[in-house]
Amino acid sequence: MNNNFKKTPIPIPKAPWDWVKSHEPIITETHEPLINAEFFPEKILSSPEYYIQQLPGSILPIMMRKSVYLKIVEATKLLPDGYKFVLLDSWRSNETQLSLFNSLKEQLRADNPKLSEAELLTRTRTTVAPPSSDPLKPSPHNTGGSVDLTIVNQFGIPLEFGTPFDDCTKKARATYYEEKLEADEKLTDLEILYMENRRLLYHIMTNSGFTHYFDEWWHFDYGNQNWAWVSGHDKAIYGPTKPIFVWNDPIG
């Protein structure tokens, strides 16, 4: 593990995330399969949050493209001794995506009754991409190329990142504490801990070939349009996909 990870700032984005531009890369599908990512408990644990919460369309195993999984396996070599990744979500059905999007939108509407419909959509899209049936512009998780994850220490205790998974406030932005420092605000010892843990996760994943969705400290991409746009590739290699089960029709 590179001991400088916790001391190396996460670059602060110069502009908001642009969902139009992030869908511009063309997709040259590899047809790489989705695989079950829950068979390496020595280094990778699983907590399928949407199945646990019984969201429509969620499935029990966390599934992702094979190359995404292999990159996460490589990334475990950069973890501190005894630490492990915890996978929270990867491939996501459009049904689950729709449920998340609508639920968050209504929550934001209740909490912010003065927001216009356009403002509600913008706020919602910061945390949950809208579901898409367009094969040229799939939601990132529906490709199997996005992964949400966190880290536990050698005792199985989750590291603290300052917000829970799926927090929809500005504090979930990966560079939230970096931005406070840049504004000459003094951080508490706890905030420094949060910032260093975010740096650790960010640098491990980006040094392993992933790109980062900066409004969520837990979200990383490989092979999909997010990845292609951020990394400067002209093509994405993963489009929409779904798991195939022998005794059931594929779910969408």
N, C-alpha and C positions, 0 to 999 in steps of 0.2 A: 504494500500500500504506500502510495506517495504521501509522505507526511506533510507536504505542502498544500494538499487539497483544502484543508480547513482554513488555511491562511490566504488562499488565493480567491479574490473576489469573483463573483459571477458577473459577467458583463451586463450592464444595464441597457436594455433595449432603447433605441433612439426613437422608435415610433410604435404605436399600437399594433397589435396583431391584425393582419389584413386577411380576412377569410376569402375574399375574392381572389387575391393574388396566390394564396396558398392552394387554391384549386386550379391554377393555371398549368402546372406541369402535366404533360400527357402521361397516360398510363400504358406501359408495355407489360402486361400481366405475365408473370412467370409460372402461374398455376402451382406455386409451391404450396404444399398442404398445411393446414392447421394441425398442430399437435397438442396433446395434453402436456401442460408444463408443470405438472405436480409430482414428478417422480425423482426429484433430486433433493430430498429433505436435508441432506448434509449441508447444503448451501442455499437452497431456495425453498421457502415456505409459501403457503397459499392461504389467503383469506378472501374468498370470492364475495365481495361486499354486496353486489346486487342480488346474488342468489340468497345470501343471508337475509337481506331485506325483502326477499320475495317479490322483486320487481317483475312485471310481465316480460316474458321472453328471455329471462336469465337462465343460465345453465350452471350446473355444479362445477365441472372442471374448468379451470382457467385455460383457455386455448389461445394459441398464437401461431404465427408463421414459424416454420422450423428454424430459419436463419435468425429470426428475432430471439428465439429461445437460446440458440447457440451463442449469440452475442451476450446475452445475460449471463450464461455460464462463464464466458470469458471475463465478464465484468466482476464476477464474484472473486476473482484473483486479486482485485484491487481493494477489496474490503479489509478492514482491520481484522486481526486474528480473532476468530470465534464469532464474528458478525455474520449475519445472513440477510438476504433480501426477503421481503414478504410481498408477493404479488397480490394486488388488490383487484385488478381487472385488466383484460386485454381485448380479445375479440368480443364484440358486443353486437347483439342483434338490433335491427332497426326498430323492433317492437320495444326493446329496452331503451333505446335511444329516444324514442318518442315519449315514453313514460317519464324519463328523466327531464327532458326538455319541458314538457308541459307542467310537470310538478314544480320545477324550479321557477318557471315563469309565473305560475299562480302564487307561489310563495313570495316572490319579489313584488307581485301586484299587491298582495295583502300588506306587505311591509312598507310599500312605497306607493300609496294610493294616488299621488299626484303625478306619477310618471306617465308619459304618453305611451301608446302602443309601440311606437318606434323605439322609444327609450327602453321599454321593457325587453324588446327583442335584442337590443344591443347588450344590455346587462346579462340577459340569459345566455347569449352566445359566448360571453366571456368564459363561462364555466362549462357549458354543454353545447356542443355543436348541434345544429339542427339535423334531424334525421333526413336522409336523402335516398330517393329511389333512382337517382341519376347515376348510371354506372361510370360516367365520366367525372363525377364530383361526389364520391362517397364520403360519408362521415369517417373520420380517421380510424376510430375503433372498429368499424365494420370491415376494415381491410385486414385485420389481424396484425397490423404493423404498429399499433400504439400499445403502450403498456403503462399502467399506473402501479407504482410500487413504493415501498418504504423500506426501512432497515431496522432490524432488532440487534441488540448487543449479544455478548456471549452468554447472557443469562436469559435470553428470550424476551427482554424488555424493549419495547419500541423506543427508538430515539425520538426526541421531541423536536418538532419542526415549527412550532408556533401556531399552527392551526390543525384541525383534523382534516382527514381526507375529504374532498368534495366541499370544503368550505368555499363559499361564494363571495367572500369579502376581499377587499384589496390586500389584506394581510396574506392571502394565499399566493400572491404573486411572488415568484422565486426571489426577486431582488428587492422585496419590500424593505428588509433591514439594510441592504446595501444603499438604497435610496435615502434612508434616514441618515446614514453615515455621510453620504455625499452632501446632504443638507446641513451638516455639522450638528446633528442631533446626537446627544449622548445616549448610548445603548446601555440598558441594564445588563447585569451578568447573565440573566436568563435569555435576553434577546441576543446576546453574543452567542450563547449556546445554540439557539435556533438558527442563527445565521451560519454558524460553522457546520451544523448538520446539513443544512441545505447545500452549502458549498461541497461537502463531502459527496452527497448523492449526485449533484450536478456534474462534478468533475469525473467521478467514476463512470457515469453513464456516457457523457460526451467523449471521454477518452476511449470508450469502447465502441464508438461508431454511431451512437444515437444523437439525434437532435432533440431540442427541448422546446416545449410549449410554455413560454415564460409566465403566463398568467396562473399556472398551477405548478407548484414545486414538485409534484409527484408524477407528472406526465412527460413521457419521452416517446420518440418515434424513430422507426427505421423502415425504409422501403416504400412508404406511402407518400402522398402528395405533400404533407407537412414536411417530411424529411427532404424530399426533392427540392422544395422551395427554399428551406432554410439553408441547406448545404450547397445549393447552387447546381444541383444535377438537373439536366433538362428533361429527365424522364423519371417517373415513379415506377416501381416494379410490382407494386401490390394495388389491386383494385378491390371492389367489394367481393366478399367471399362468404362461405358458410360451412359449418362442419357437416360431414356426411356420416350418418349412423346407419348401420346395417338394417335394423328392424324398424326404422322410422323414416319418414320423409325428412329431407333437410329442413332446418328451421331458418328463417330469414332474419 
